[in-house]
Amino acid sequence: MSTALKDLIRNPTIAELELVARFAALKADARRERLFEAFAQTGLPGRRIEGWRWTDFKAAVTSLDALKAAPVRDPLAQAGVATLRFTPAGYTAPATLPAGLKLLAKDDVQAMGGAEEAPLGALAAALSGGKTPGTLLVDVSAGAPVHLHMVFEGPGAINSARIVFLLRPGAELHVSESHLGGAALSTALVEFTLNKGARLHRTVYQIGGAGEAQAVTAIIEQDAGAESVLTTLAFGAKVARLETRLVHRETGSKATINAAYLAGAGLQADITTHVRHGAPSCVTRQLTKGAVLDGGRGVFQGKFHVPRTSGQQTDASMQHNALLLEEGAEVFAKPELEILADDVQCAHGNTSGALDAAQLFYLRQRGIPLTQARAMLTEAFIAQALEGAGDLEDALRAEAQAWLNHAA
């Protein structure tokens, strides 16, 4: 790595110096250097950057020592589903894959569009390599369920993965992802390209400990008639950011982006999205629900960008609703609409507050204990955000219910 590139990170922290050393140990590659440069322009992003002021990785990641805590179980694991397991030692795949799926491990580094806008995604792309392939390509030509199991436990402390899915015309993919942490800093970049008429169903589960920093970046590009349904359940970590950047590239593309976050004491969950309506007559529906306890923090940042010419006849709506379950809970929200076109239907809404006292009273009058009543109302509040998970909805709701029962 050139001296000039090192100097891009101003006043680097100990953790950032370790990231530089990790990068320098990898095989030299011009595209890898460009990716790391995109990250180095900000370093570990923090509160001095507008989009990261509530999710301060620079302050949270003080060192990259390996953690001792074992990762939790995987609630999305399903028998008979092709599972790709990612660890610090690399990845493993089933000996036989379903028809319609092909894996291609690329040792060389692949370019990443918009790397400067997603610094932790760029970091994941730059550091993927060494023991693992630079990029794992998954070619999807027919319907087939896939599960990504990501546990970065053990020595190494810094762990990254990059997976690229290509959905051929008319293909349908059901992919579930379990981001279970285990490292002081873990970064994952998952990319999807949906060709004409392709269908994507993506379900994400994230959980981490009070000593972990997790970043999961998804980049989705959709062609004509393509449709994606995204569902996320996040429990946070010391800092955790689940970022989705979606582009409607051609007419008739549709996206449903739903998420729920539940943050306990000492934990933070950040749901950030950016949707560009780069073609006429595209549709986006977004719903995010959250509940936060004393000492926890929830963050929602959503933006719809509608260009003047290509964004005509856009139909988009964004809604964020949060519950502050206890005194001391924090929720920060920043919904944005950047609309330059004049023939559109766009709306957004944002609410935050406590549980309805009248509803609590109603349940208690019927003999339901206060703790159970609180859990019931909170589960009902977030349930709508999990409905798109299909066969995995019950698993997500069971995890949410377990959290609520413990929190109550």
C-alpha positions in Angstrom: 0.0 0.0 0.0 1.2 3.4 -0.9 2.2 5.9 1.9 -0.4 8.3 0.4 -3.1 5.8 1.0 -2.1 5.3 4.6 -2.3 9.0 5.1 -5.9 9.2 4.0 -7.0 8.2 7.5 -6.5 11.3 9.6 -5.3 10.6 13.2 -6.0 6.9 12.9 -7.1 5.0 15.9 -5.5 1.7 17.1 -8.3 -0.2 15.4 -7.8 1.7 12.1 -4.1 1.0 12.2 -4.9 -2.7 12.6 -7.2 -2.5 9.6 -4.4 -0.9 7.6 -2.1 -3.7 8.6 -4.7 -6.3 7.6 -5.1 -4.6 4.2 -1.3 -4.4 3.7 -1.0 -8.2 4.3 -3.3 -9.1 1.4 -2.3 -9.6 -2.2 -1.8 -6.4 -4.0 -4.6 -5.5 -6.4 -5.5 -2.2 -8.0 -9.2 -2.7 -7.4 -8.6 -3.8 -3.8 -6.7 -0.6 -3.3 -9.5 1.5 -4.7 -11.9 -0.1 -2.4 -9.8 0.4 0.7 -9.2 4.0 -0.4 -13.0 4.5 -0.5 -13.1 3.3 3.2 -10.0 5.3 4.1 -11.5 8.6 3.1 -13.6 8.4 6.3 -11.9 5.6 8.2 -14.3 4.0 10.7 -17.3 6.3 10.3 -18.5 8.2 13.3 -20.5 11.1 14.6 -18.7 13.8 12.6 -20.2 12.3 9.4 -23.9 13.2 9.0 -25.2 9.7 8.1 -23.3 8.2 11.0 -23.8 10.6 13.9 -25.9 8.2 15.8 -23.9 5.1 15.0 -20.3 5.9 15.9 -18.1 3.0 14.8 -14.9 5.1 15.4 -15.7 5.6 19.1 -17.1 2.1 19.6 -14.3 0.0 18.0 -11.4 0.8 20.4 -9.5 -2.4 19.6 -9.8 -5.6 17.6 -9.0 -8.2 20.2 -10.8 -11.4 19.7 -13.9 -11.9 21.8 -14.4 -14.9 24.2 -18.1 -15.1 24.1 -19.5 -17.9 21.9 -22.0 -16.9 19.2 -25.7 -17.7 19.7 -27.7 -20.4 17.9 -29.1 -19.8 14.4 -32.9 -19.5 14.5 -33.2 -19.4 10.7 -31.4 -22.7 10.1 -33.6 -25.1 8.1 -33.1 -28.7 7.2 -32.8 -29.3 3.5 -31.8 -25.7 2.7 -28.4 -25.2 1.1 -26.3 -23.4 3.7 -23.2 -21.4 3.1 -21.2 -21.1 6.4 -18.8 -18.2 6.8 -16.1 -18.2 9.5 -12.7 -16.5 9.8 -11.2 -19.6 8.1 -13.3 -19.1 5.0 -16.6 -20.6 3.9 -18.0 -24.1 3.4 -20.8 -25.1 1.0 -22.8 -28.3 0.6 -21.3 -31.0 -1.6 -24.4 -30.9 -3.8 -26.2 -27.7 -4.6 -29.9 -27.5 -5.7 -30.6 -27.2 -9.4 -30.5 -23.6 -10.5 -27.6 -22.6 -8.2 -24.0 -22.3 -9.2 -21.1 -21.1 -7.0 -18.0 -19.4 -8.4 -15.2 -18.3 -6.0 -13.3 -15.4 -7.4 -9.8 -15.0 -6.1 -9.4 -11.6 -7.7 -11.2 -8.6 -6.3 -14.4 -7.3 -8.0 -15.3 -3.7 -8.4 -18.0 -2.2 -6.3 -20.2 0.7 -7.5 -20.8 3.5 -5.1 -18.1 2.4 -2.7 -17.6 5.9 -1.3 -21.2 6.0 -0.2 -21.0 2.8 1.9 -17.5 2.8 3.6 -18.1 -0.3 5.7 -19.3 -2.2 2.6 -16.2 -1.0 0.8 -14.1 -2.2 3.8 -15.8 -5.7 3.6 -15.0 -5.8 -0.2 -11.4 -4.7 0.3 -10.6 -7.1 3.1 -12.3 -10.2 1.6 -9.5 -12.4 0.4 -6.5 -14.1 1.9 -7.9 -17.3 3.4 -11.2 -16.6 1.7 -12.0 -15.8 -2.0 -12.2 -12.2 -2.9 -15.8 -12.6 -3.9 -18.2 -15.5 -3.8 -20.5 -15.4 -6.8 -23.9 -17.2 -6.7 -25.6 -17.6 -10.1 -29.3 -18.2 -9.7 -31.3 -19.5 -12.8 -34.2 -21.1 -11.0 -36.0 -21.1 -7.6 -33.9 -22.4 -4.8 -33.6 -21.5 -1.1 -30.2 -20.5 0.3 -29.1 -19.7 3.8 -26.1 -17.6 4.8 -24.7 -18.5 8.3 -22.1 -15.9 9.4 -20.2 -16.5 12.6 -16.9 -14.7 12.9 -15.7 -16.2 16.2 -12.2 -17.0 17.1 -8.8 -15.5 16.4 -8.6 -12.8 13.8 -11.0 -10.3 15.4 -11.5 -8.6 12.0 -13.7 -10.6 9.7 -15.2 -9.8 6.3 -17.3 -11.5 3.7 -18.6 -10.6 0.3 -21.3 -12.5 -1.6 -22.7 -11.5 -5.0 -26.0 -13.0 -6.2 -26.9 -12.8 -9.9 -30.6 -13.6 -10.6 -31.2 -14.5 -14.2 -34.3 -13.4 -16.0 -37.4 -14.8 -14.4 -35.4 -16.5 -11.6 -36.7 -16.6 -8.0 -34.4 -16.7 -4.9 -35.3 -17.2 -1.3 -32.3 -16.2 0.8 -32.0 -16.0 4.6 -29.1 -14.5 6.4 -28.0 -15.0 10.0 -25.4 -12.4 11.1 -24.4 -13.7 14.5 -21.3 -11.7 15.2 -18.5 -13.2 17.4 -15.8 -10.7 16.5 -14.9 -7.3 17.7 -15.6 -6.0 14.2 -17.4 -7.9 11.5 -18.4 -6.5 8.1 -20.5 -8.2 5.4 -21.4 -7.1 1.9 -24.2 -8.9 0.1 -25.0 -7.8 -3.5 -28.0 -8.7 -5.6 -28.5 -8.1 -9.3 -32.1 -8.9 -10.4 -32.5 -9.3 -14.2 -35.8 -8.8 -15.9 -38.7 -10.4 -14.1 -36.6 -11.9 -11.3 -37.9 -12.3 -7.8 -36.0 -11.9 -4.5 -37.2 -12.8 -1.0 -34.5 -11.9 1.6 -34.9 -12.5 5.3 -32.2 -11.1 7.7 -31.6 -11.9 11.3 -28.9 -10.0 13.3 -27.8 -10.3 16.9 -24.6 -9.2 18.6 -23.1 -8.7 22.0 -22.3 -5.5 24.0 -18.6 -5.7 22.9 -19.2 -6.2 19.1 -19.5 -3.9 16.1 -21.4 -5.3 13.2 -22.0 -3.8 9.7 -24.2 -5.6 7.1 -24.4 -3.7 3.8 -26.7 -4.8 1.0 -26.6 -3.4 -2.6 -29.6 -4.3 -4.8 -30.1 -3.4 -8.5 -33.3 -4.3 -10.2 -34.2 -4.4 -13.9 -37.6 -4.2 -15.6 -40.4 -6.1 -13.8 -38.1 -7.3 -11.0 -39.4 -7.5 -7.5 -37.8 -7.8 -4.1 -39.3 -8.4 -0.6 -36.9 -7.7 2.2 -37.6 -8.5 5.9 -35.2 -7.8 8.7 -35.2 -8.5 12.5 -32.3 -6.8 14.3 -31.4 -7.0 18.0 -28.3 -4.7 17.7 -24.9 -4.8 19.2 -22.5 -2.3 20.8 -23.0 -0.7 17.4 -24.8 -2.4 14.6 -25.8 -1.0 11.2 -27.9 -2.8 8.6 -27.7 -0.7 5.5 -29.6 -1.3 2.2 -29.0 0.6 -1.0 -31.5 -0.2 -3.7 -31.7 1.1 -7.3 -34.7 0.7 -9.6 -32.9 0.6 -12.9 -35.8 -0.1 -15.3 -39.5 0.4 -15.5 -41.9 -1.7 -13.5 -39.5 -2.6 -10.7 -41.0 -3.1 -7.2 -39.5 -3.3 -3.7 -40.9 -4.0 -0.3 -38.4 -3.1 2.5 -39.6 -4.0 6.0 -37.6 -4.2 9.3 -38.1 -4.5 13.0 -35.5 -3.7 15.7 -35.5 -4.5 19.4 -32.7 -2.9 21.4 -31.9 -3.6 25.0 -29.6 -1.9 27.5 -26.1 -1.2 26.1 -27.1 -2.2 22.6 -27.8 -0.2 19.4 -29.6 -1.1 16.2 -29.4 1.1 13.1 -31.7 0.5 10.1 -30.5 2.7 7.2 -31.8 2.6 3.6 -31.4 4.5 0.4 -33.7 3.9 -2.6 -33.1 5.5 -6.0 -36.0 5.5 -8.4 -33.9 5.5 -11.5 -36.7 4.5 -14.0 -40.3 5.5 -14.5 -43.3 3.7 -12.9 -41.4 1.9 -10.1 -42.9 1.1 -6.7 -41.3 1.1 -3.2 -43.1 0.2 0.1 -41.1 0.6 3.3 -42.2 -0.1 6.9 -39.9 -0.1 9.9 -41.0 -0.8 13.5 -38.9 -0.6 16.7 -39.0 -1.0 20.4 -36.2 0.1 22.8 -35.5 -0.4 26.5 -33.7 1.8 29.0 -30.1 2.2 27.9 -30.8 1.0 24.3 -30.8 3.0 21.1 -32.7 2.6 17.9 -31.8 4.4 14.7 -33.8 4.7 11.5 -32.5 6.6 8.4 -34.5 6.2 5.2 -34.1 8.2 1.9 -36.0 8.0 -1.4 -34.3 9.8 -4.3 -36.5 10.5 -7.3 -34.7 12.1 -10.2 -36.4 14.7 -12.4 -36.7 12.8 -15.7 -36.2 9.1 -14.9 -38.3 9.1 -11.7 -41.7 10.1 -13.2 -44.7 8.1 -12.1 -42.9 6.9 -9.0 -45.1 5.3 -6.3 -43.3 5.2 -2.9 -44.2 5.3 0.8 -42.0 5.1 3.9 -43.2 4.7 7.5 -41.2 4.4 10.7 -42.8 3.8 14.1 -41.0 3.3 17.4 -41.9 2.4 21.0 -39.8 3.7 23.9 -40.6 1.0 26.4 -38.8 2.6 29.4 -37.4 5.9 30.6 -33.8 6.2 29.2 -34.6 4.6 25.8 -33.4 6.5 22.8 -34.7 6.5 19.2 -33.4 8.7 16.4 -35.1 8.9 13.1 -34.4 10.7 9.8 -36.8 9.9 7.0 -36.1 11.8 3.8 -37.8 12.3 0.4 -35.7 14.0 -2.3 -38.2 14.4 -5.1 -37.2 16.2 -8.3 -39.9 14.7 -10.5 -43.4 16.3 -10.6 -45.6 13.2 -11.5 -45.2 11.1 -8.4 -47.1 9.7 -5.4 -44.7 9.8 -2.5 -45.3 9.9 1.3 -43.5 9.3 4.5 -44.3 9.2 8.2 -42.5 8.9 11.5 -43.9 8.4 15.1 -42.4 7.5 18.5 -44.0 7.1 21.9 -44.9 4.9 24.7 -47.3 2.0 24.9 -51.0 3.0 25.0 -52.0 3.3 28.6 -55.7 2.6 27.7 -54.8 -0.7 26.0 -52.6 -1.7 28.9 -55.5 -1.0 31.3 -57.9 -3.0 29.1 -55.7 -6.1 29.2 -55.0 -5.8 32.9 -58.8 -5.5 33.6 -59.1 -9.0 32.1 -56.6 -10.5 34.4 -53.4 -10.3 32.3 -50.3 -9.4 34.3 -48.6 -6.1 33.4 -45.4 -7.7 32.1 -47.4 -10.0 29.8 -49.6 -7.2 28.7 -46.6 -5.1 27.7 -45.1 -8.0 25.8 -48.4 -8.7 24.0 -48.9 -5.1 22.9 -45.2 -4.7 21.7 -45.3 -8.0 19.7 -48.5 -6.9 18.0 -46.9 -3.5 17.3 -43.9 -5.0 15.4 -45.7 -8.0 13.9 -46.7 -6.2 10.6 -43.0 -5.6 9.8 -42.3 -9.3 9.8 -45.2 -10.5 7.7 -43.2 -10.6 4.5 -40.8 -13.3 5.8 -43.0 -16.2 4.5 -42.1 -19.5 6.0 -39.6 -17.8 8.3 -42.1 -15.4 9.9 -42.8 -17.8 12.8 -39.1 -18.1 13.6 -38.6 -14.4 13.6 -41.7 -13.8 15.8 -40.6 -16.5 18.2 -37.2 -14.7 18.6 -39.0 -11.4 19.1 -41.4 -13.0 21.7 -38.5 -14.5 23.6 -36.8 -11.0 23.8 -40.0 -9.3 24.9 -40.7 -11.9 27.6 -37.2 -11.4 29.0 -37.4 -7.6 28.7 -40.8 -7.5 30.5 
